Amino acid sequence: MSLAVFAAELKTLLDGGRLGVLASTPEQVAARERAALASGRLDRVAERWAERLLPLAKAPGAAPARPEESGGRAGQRLALPVSAAVHAACRALAERTSVSPFSAALQAFAEVLGAELGVDDLLVGVALAGRSRLEMQGLVGCFVNLLPLAVGLRPEQSVEWRLRQVGHDLLELLEHQDVPLECVTQALRQRGASGLPIRIACGAHNGRAAPAVDAGVRVEADFIPVPGARLDLTLWLEDQPQGWLAVWTGVSAIFDLHRIERLHQAWERRLLANAGEPISKRMSPEGCNAS
């Protein structure tokens, strides 16, 4: 988002124009955040989420990153194009089940990781843009917020049921994407958990390339090379003109390049399999929760 804003403003200046007045300044954004915290609304949402996340936070082997890991561990990144067939199947599945393509991709990602790690439920950190107010759309800055999503891996349920559940829970995260992760962590600690053990994360963004500013100027961005990985594994889905680019980052000691490539292939196969499963009768997200 920031790249597109920057490119548009640069084009305006190069064309001899003047930038308009910001609908909101960073100082005003910070003031609204402080007011939201003081109101207690964010804490109430965090407490509701903590009740839902508590079984995963207290599960055997669940633990937040140790202090020595906070600076990152040796990691590596692998960018792999998503095949056109998989991208098309994912979009078709999302349309048939009335969820976003990201919901379908995230569900398949969780299913593959759950099978790999041998767990029935997976805690996934979801990266959200954090621009929930219209006046924030024109700001250059990083407002990304990582929030926890508990993904149930129930093979006895249909693909449609699982997708609608994930889609429903993602919509709730989007509705409250201004809740600081620290509030959720604190609410869990008050309930006896040691913290929030987010080790796996997934997100999506609309690409690093911005439109050409003029005939001689083009703005592009790239991932900053980093030697470490803060989380065990992350998957970024980048929208490109030809489809998706899957950017995987893993801790070298856990997810080496060979294992990441194998997971990518398994994730693509899972998406194709989910898209090929017959769709059951329509269910609402509320129906999913009631089951």
C-alpha positions, 0 to 999 in steps of 0.5 A: 500500500505504501509503495502505491501511495509513494509512487502516486505522490512522486508522479504528482510532484514530477508532473509539477503538481502539489500534494493534497492535505493528508486526511489524517496525520501519523500523530492523529493515528497515534492519538486514536490508538491511545484513545482506543486502548483507554476505552477498554474496547481492545482489551475486551476483544483480546479477552474474548480471543484469549478464551478461544486460544487458551487450549492451544496456548496451554497445549504440550510443547506450546511456548512463545519464542525464547528471549534469545530467539527474539532477534531472529535465528539463522533463516533462509528464504525461497520464492516460488511461483504458484502454478497457474492451475493452482491459482485458478483452482484456488480462486474458483474454490473461493468463489464457490464457497463464498470466501476470499482466495486468501482464506482458501490458501490459508486453510490449505497451508494450515492443513499441510503444516498440521499434517507435517507437525502432527497436530489437530489444531494449528495456531497461525499468525495472520498479517493484516494491513492495519489500515482499518480507517479510510483516512489511513489509506493515503499514509506511507508507513507500516501499520501491519499487525500480526494477529492469531488465528486458530485453525481447526483441522477436522478431516471429518468435516467437508472442505466447505465447512472448514473454509467457511469457518476460516473465512468467518474467523478471518473476517473477525480479525479484520473487523478488530485488526487494531487490537495489539498482539500485546493485549492478547498475550497479556490476556492469555498470561492472566489465564495461566498461559506463558504467552502466545506461541505464534511460530507459523504465520501467513499473509498476503500483499498486492506486490512489490511493483508499482505502476511506472511513474512516468516514461523514465521512472519506475518504483519497485521494492524488494524484500530486505535480505535478513540472515535471521527468521523470527518465526519458524515458518512464514508464507507470504502470497504476493499478487503479481500480474501473472498470479501469485508468488509464494515467498517462504521464510523458515528457520534453517535448523527446522525448515531447510530449503528442501523441506520448504520446497516439499511443503510448497508442493504439498500445499499446491496439491492440497489446494487442487485436492480441496478444489476438486472435492464435491461441495456440500450444501451451503452453510453459513459461518454461524452454522459452522460455529454451531457445529 
